[in-house]
Amino acid sequence: MSARANTDIALVVSDESTQLSLPSELRPIIPEGDYHLKLLKDNVEFMFGGCKLCLLFSVIDFGEYQGVELFRYYNVEKKRGSFEPPLNGDFLIDYFTLLPGRVRRRDRMSLNPIYNKITLGKVTTVRTNNLGKKLPESLWYSKVGKLLKLKDDIDP
């Protein structure tokens, strides 16, 4: 299976006919499993009715899927240019799985230790939309479902 990407479907109108054209770049889909990832970017955005912390990762395992970029989204509250994750939310679970310990304030949690290491993450396939409706297979895509641990290098 090769990686592919999903984007919007375009309606192409020409003089002779109207045709439905599938885009060349669809959201990426790769086989489910554990992959070594590098955090490329973090951003807080308002989407789906709330604030989300968006983490963009790149697959760094050697092979066909190297360089594929996948997202991990977390519900957060925006606070003065930063974010505050909810208690017992997915972000805190993943964060303390990677970086055991305590922080004094949830609005001052640094992502720098994650940027400076390799992250082992579980990649899953999204098969339903946000309402739970099944997607056709051509619209399935991959996402980072869970962050498992930080590493210094890729195991042989």
C-alpha positions in Angstrom: 0.0 0.0 0.0 1.4 3.4 -0.9 0.7 6.6 1.0 -1.8 8.9 -0.5 -3.3 12.2 0.5 -7.0 13.5 0.5 -8.2 17.0 -0.4 -11.5 18.4 -1.6 -13.2 16.9 -4.6 -13.4 19.4 -7.5 -16.2 19.9 -10.0 -14.6 20.5 -13.4 -16.7 22.3 -16.0 -15.6 22.4 -19.6 -17.4 23.3 -22.9 -18.1 19.7 -23.7 -19.3 18.3 -20.3 -19.3 18.6 -16.6 -17.3 15.9 -14.8 -16.4 15.1 -11.2 -12.6 15.2 -10.8 -10.8 13.6 -7.9 -8.0 15.7 -6.5 -4.3 14.7 -6.8 -3.6 15.2 -3.1 -5.8 13.4 -0.6 -5.2 13.2 3.1 -2.5 10.6 3.8 -3.3 7.0 4.5 -0.7 4.5 5.7 -1.0 1.1 7.3 -1.9 1.2 11.0 0.8 0.5 13.5 3.6 2.0 15.6 5.9 4.5 13.8 8.8 6.7 14.8 7.7 10.4 14.5 9.3 13.8 14.6 7.2 16.8 15.9 7.3 19.5 13.2 4.8 22.1 14.4 2.3 22.9 17.0 -0.6 25.3 16.7 -3.8 26.2 18.6 -6.8 26.6 16.3 -10.5 27.1 16.6 -12.2 24.2 14.8 -15.2 21.9 15.3 -16.8 24.3 17.9 -13.8 24.5 20.2 -10.0 25.1 20.5 -7.7 22.4 19.4 -4.0 21.9 19.9 -2.8 20.6 16.5 0.5 18.7 16.5 2.0 17.9 13.1 4.3 14.9 13.0 6.4 13.4 10.2 7.1 9.7 9.9 10.9 9.2 10.1 11.0 5.4 9.8 13.0 4.4 6.7 10.9 3.2 3.8 7.9 4.0 1.8 6.1 6.1 4.4 9.1 8.2 5.5 8.2 11.9 5.3 4.4 11.3 5.5 2.9 14.1 7.7 0.1 13.2 10.2 -1.8 15.2 12.8 -2.7 14.6 16.4 -5.5 16.9 17.8 -6.3 17.7 21.4 -9.1 19.6 23.0 -7.7 22.6 24.9 -8.7 26.1 26.2 -6.9 29.1 24.7 -5.2 31.2 27.3 -3.4 34.4 26.5 -1.5 33.2 23.4 -1.0 29.7 24.9 -3.3 26.8 25.8 -4.5 25.0 28.9 -5.5 21.3 28.5 -8.4 20.0 30.5 -7.7 17.8 33.5 -7.6 14.1 32.6 -7.9 15.0 28.9 -6.0 13.1 26.1 -3.2 15.7 26.0 -2.3 15.3 29.7 -2.4 11.5 29.3 -0.1 11.6 26.3 2.1 14.3 27.8 2.7 12.5 31.1 3.1 9.1 29.3 6.0 10.7 27.4 7.3 12.9 30.2 6.5 11.4 33.6 6.5 13.9 36.5 4.5 16.9 37.6 4.0 20.5 36.4 2.9 23.3 38.5 0.6 25.0 35.9 -1.2 23.4 33.0 -0.9 26.6 31.0 2.9 26.5 31.0 3.6 23.0 29.7 6.5 23.0 27.3 6.5 21.0 24.1 10.3 21.5 23.7 11.2 18.1 25.1 9.0 16.5 22.5 10.5 18.6 19.6 14.0 17.4 20.7 13.3 13.7 20.7 11.9 10.9 18.5 8.3 10.0 19.5 7.0 6.5 19.1 3.3 6.9 18.2 0.4 4.6 17.2 -1.1 5.5 13.8 -4.7 4.7 13.3 -7.1 5.0 10.3 -10.1 7.3 10.5 -13.1 5.4 9.0 -16.0 7.6 10.3 -16.7 11.3 10.2 -17.2 13.5 13.3 -20.9 12.4 13.5 -20.0 8.7 13.5 -21.1 8.1 9.9 -19.0 5.5 8.0 -16.8 7.0 5.3 -16.3 5.4 1.9 -12.9 3.7 1.8 -11.6 6.3 -0.6 -12.0 9.0 2.1 -10.3 7.1 4.9 -7.1 8.7 6.2 -4.5 8.2 8.9 -3.8 10.1 12.0 -1.6 9.8 15.1 -4.0 8.1 17.6 -1.7 7.9 20.6 1.8 8.9 21.7 3.6 6.0 23.3 7.1 7.1 24.4 10.1 9.3 23.7 13.3 7.9 22.3 16.8 9.1 21.6 17.1 7.1 18.4 15.4 4.6 16.1 15.8 1.0 17.1 17.5 -1.2 14.5 
